Amino acid sequence: MKLKLYQEVALVRDVLDENLRSGDVAVRIDYVPHPRGGEAGAVLEVFNAVGESVSVVTVPESTIAPLRAAQVPAVRMLLQPA
């Protein structure tokens, strides 16, 4: 399923080098085709609980999924890199 731009999505696996966890919510802001025909990428903007942008990251499309009505948002502390 092709996700739309500016759609909220959930991560389906951790992205540890970006300090993101499965279940974190982000907004898809762009689509990046793979230069050699591999898996496309998704550019995501991640916000904190009060709506401030905290990062922009690129992940493989298989890392994200649309939000579903059966899901409930949660919060966690955002650890700062050492």
C-alpha positions in Angstrom: 0.0 0.0 0.0 1.4 3.4 -1.0 1.2 5.8 1.9 0.3 9.4 1.2 2.4 12.4 1.9 1.8 14.2 5.2 0.1 11.0 6.6 0.8 10.0 10.1 2.5 6.7 10.3 3.8 4.3 13.0 7.2 2.7 13.0 7.0 -1.1 12.9 10.6 -1.7 14.1 13.2 0.2 16.0 15.6 2.6 14.3 18.2 2.7 17.0 20.7 4.9 15.3 18.0 7.6 15.2 16.7 6.9 18.7 13.3 5.8 17.4 11.3 2.9 18.6 8.6 0.6 17.2 5.3 2.3 17.8 6.6 5.9 17.5 4.4 8.1 15.4 5.8 10.3 12.6 4.6 12.2 9.6 5.6 11.1 6.1 6.9 14.2 4.3 8.6 12.7 1.2 9.2 9.6 -0.9 12.7 8.6 -2.0 13.1 6.1 -4.8 16.1 3.7 -4.4 18.8 4.7 -7.0 19.4 1.1 -8.0 15.8 -0.3 -7.9 15.9 -1.5 -4.3 13.4 -0.7 -1.5 12.1 2.9 -1.6 12.6 5.2 1.3 10.3 7.4 3.4 11.3 10.7 4.8 9.7 11.2 8.2 9.4 14.2 10.5 9.2 13.2 14.1 7.5 15.4 16.7 7.5 15.4 20.5 4.3 15.1 22.5 3.7 18.8 22.4 4.1 19.1 18.6 7.7 20.4 18.3 9.7 18.9 15.5 12.6 16.8 17.0 14.1 15.1 13.9 13.8 14.4 10.2 14.9 10.9 9.2 14.9 8.6 6.2 13.9 5.0 6.6 13.0 2.1 4.3 9.3 2.0 3.5 9.0 -1.4 5.2 9.8 0.4 8.5 6.4 2.2 8.6 2.7 1.4 8.5 -0.5 3.5 8.5 -2.1 4.2 11.8 -5.2 2.0 12.6 -8.3 2.7 14.7 -7.5 -0.2 17.0 -4.2 1.5 18.1 -3.8 3.9 21.0 -1.0 6.5 21.1 1.5 6.4 24.0 4.4 8.6 25.2 8.0 7.7 26.1 11.0 9.8 27.2 13.1 10.8 24.2 16.7 9.9 25.2 19.3 12.4 24.0 22.3 10.8 22.3 25.5 10.7 24.5 
